[in-house]
Amino acid sequence: MSKVVVATVLNFFFPGAGWLLLGERMLVAPLWLVGVIGLTWVELQVQTAAPGLYWPMFAAVFVMNTGFALETWMHGRARLAAGA
């Protein structure tokens, strides 16, 4: 169970990294990770270039990361229940 928890936390902060830990979605997980790094860079640029857009951008990234984490949690628990 702890591997699922670690994968969930990883996927919240670094979407894709949790899937790599679980050994799944090996094609798209690195792409998500690279995309998130780029999105974080853009988010930091928006903070100084257009401060009024920072909080909506932050909220959107937060919602997206929460979705990644929830998907990992649900998938990991289902996999454990199935005995995989």
C-alpha positions, 0 to 999 in steps of 0.5 A: 500500500505504501508504494501507492501512497508514494506514487500518489504524492509523486504524481501530485507534485510531478505528474508522470513520476508516480506512474513510473514508480508503479511501472505503468504508462511508461510511454506517456509518463515521461512526456507528462513529466517533461510537460509539467516542468515546462508548465511550471517554468511558464507559470513562474514567468507569468507570475512576473510578466502578468501577475493578474494571471498567476493565480488562475494559472496556479489554480488550473495546475493545482486542479490538474495535479489533483486529478493526476494524484486521484487517478493514481490513487484509484488505479493503485488501490484497484490494482492492489485489490485485484492482487496485482 
